[in-house]
C-alpha cells in the first residue's frame, strides 16, 4: 500500500467522521431547541442570576438555528466541499461556545454536544489542507 493511498483513506475517514458527527450534533441541537421552545419549564438547573439569562424560547431558537446550520454544513462536508471543512470548524466552535454558556441551564446536553464539537474540530483539522 502506497503512502498516497493511505493518506487518501485517512482523509476520507476523518471527513466522513466529521460529517456524520455534524449531522448528529445538528439533530441534537435542533431537538434541544425544540424542547426549549415547546416546553421551556423543564430544565435541570434554575439560574435566576445567570449573566446570559434569556427566556427558554430565545435559547430554543438559537439552538434550532444552530442545528439547521450544522446539518447543512454536515451535508456540505459529505459532498466533499472544501469550504465545508472551514465551515465545519467554525460552526463546531460556535456550537461549543453556545453550549458552554448553556451549561448551567442544561448541563448534560451541553457537555455531550461540546464533546462532539471537539471531535468534529479534531477530525476536520487532522488532515492537512494541501492533501484536500
C-alpha positions as CSV (number, residue, x, y, z in Angstrom):
1,X,0.0,0.0,0.0
2,X,1.5,3.3,-1.0
3,X,1.6,6.3,1.3
4,X,-0.6,8.3,-1.1
5,X,-3.4,5.7,-0.8
6,X,-3.1,5.6,3.0
7,X,-3.3,9.4,3.1
8,X,-6.4,9.3,0.9
9,X,-8.1,6.7,3.2
10,X,-7.3,8.7,6.3
11,X,-8.6,11.9,4.7
12,X,-11.8,10.1,3.6
13,X,-12.3,8.6,7.0
14,X,-11.8,11.8,9.0
15,X,-14.0,13.8,6.7
16,X,-16.8,11.2,6.8
17,X,-16.4,11.0,10.6
18,X,-16.8,14.8,10.9
19,X,-19.7,14.9,8.5
20,X,-21.7,12.2,10.4
21,X,-20.9,13.9,13.7
22,X,-22.1,17.3,12.3
23,X,-25.4,15.6,11.2
24,X,-25.8,14.0,14.6
25,X,-25.0,17.2,16.6
26,X,-27.2,19.2,14.3
27,X,-30.1,16.9,15.1
28,X,-29.3,17.1,18.8
29,X,-29.1,20.9,18.7
30,X,-32.4,21.1,16.8
31,X,-34.2,18.8,19.3
32,X,-32.7,20.6,22.2
33,X,-34.0,23.9,20.8
34,X,-37.4,22.4,20.0
35,X,-37.8,21.2,23.7
36,X,-36.9,24.7,24.9
37,X,-39.4,26.4,22.6
38,X,-42.2,23.9,23.2
39,X,-41.8,23.4,26.9
40,X,-39.2,25.7,28.4
41,X,-40.0,25.0,32.0
42,X,-38.4,21.6,32.4
43,X,-34.7,22.3,32.9
44,X,-32.2,20.6,35.1
45,X,-31.0,23.7,36.9
46,X,-32.7,27.0,37.5
47,X,-30.3,30.0,37.3
48,X,-32.1,33.3,38.3
49,X,-28.9,35.4,38.4
50,X,-27.1,33.9,35.4
51,X,-25.3,36.5,33.2
52,X,-26.6,35.1,29.9
53,X,-30.1,34.6,31.1
54,X,-32.6,34.5,28.2
55,X,-36.0,33.1,28.2
56,X,-36.3,29.5,27.1
57,X,-37.8,30.5,23.8
58,X,-34.8,32.6,22.8
59,X,-32.4,29.8,23.8
60,X,-34.6,27.4,21.8
61,X,-34.4,29.4,18.6
62,X,-30.7,29.8,19.0
63,X,-30.3,26.0,19.2
64,X,-32.7,25.4,16.4
65,X,-30.8,27.7,14.0
66,X,-27.5,26.2,15.1
67,X,-28.9,22.7,14.5
68,X,-30.1,23.5,11.0
69,X,-26.8,25.2,10.1
70,X,-24.8,22.3,11.5
71,X,-26.9,19.8,9.5
72,X,-26.4,21.8,6.3
73,X,-22.6,22.0,6.9
74,X,-22.6,18.3,7.5
75,X,-24.2,17.7,4.1
76,X,-21.6,20.0,2.5
77,X,-18.8,18.0,4.2
78,X,-20.3,14.8,2.9
79,X,-20.4,16.2,-0.6
80,X,-16.7,16.9,-0.4
81,X,-16.9,20.7,-0.4
82,X,-13.6,22.3,0.7
83,X,-15.4,25.3,2.1
84,X,-17.5,22.9,4.2
85,X,-14.3,22.0,6.1
86,X,-13.8,25.6,7.1
87,X,-17.5,26.0,7.9
88,X,-17.4,22.8,10.0
89,X,-14.7,24.1,12.2
90,X,-16.4,27.5,12.6
91,X,-19.9,26.1,13.4
92,X,-18.5,23.4,15.7
93,X,-16.5,26.1,17.6
94,X,-19.5,28.4,17.8
95,X,-21.7,25.5,19.0
96,X,-19.2,24.7,21.7
97,X,-19.2,28.3,22.9
98,X,-23.0,28.4,22.9
99,X,-23.3,25.1,24.8
100,X,-20.7,26.3,27.3
101,X,-23.0,29.3,28.0
102,X,-25.9,26.8,28.1
103,X,-24.2,24.5,30.7
104,X,-25.9,26.0,33.8
105,X,-29.3,25.6,32.2
106,X,-28.9,22.0,30.9
107,X,-25.5,20.6,31.8
108,X,-25.9,17.0,30.4
109,X,-26.7,18.0,26.9
110,X,-24.3,20.9,27.0
111,X,-21.4,18.6,27.9
112,X,-22.4,16.0,25.3
113,X,-22.6,18.5,22.5
114,X,-19.3,20.2,23.5
115,X,-17.6,16.8,23.4
116,X,-19.0,16.0,19.9
117,X,-17.9,19.5,18.7
118,X,-14.4,18.9,19.9
119,X,-14.3,15.6,18.0
120,X,-15.6,17.4,14.9
121,X,-12.9,20.0,15.1
122,X,-10.3,17.4,15.6
123,X,-11.4,15.2,12.7
124,X,-11.5,18.1,10.3
125,X,-8.2,19.6,11.4
126,X,-6.2,16.3,11.3
127,X,-5.9,16.4,7.5
128,X,-3.5,19.0,6.1
129,X,-5.1,21.4,3.6
130,X,-2.6,20.6,0.9
131,X,-4.0,17.0,0.9
132,X,-7.5,18.0,0.3
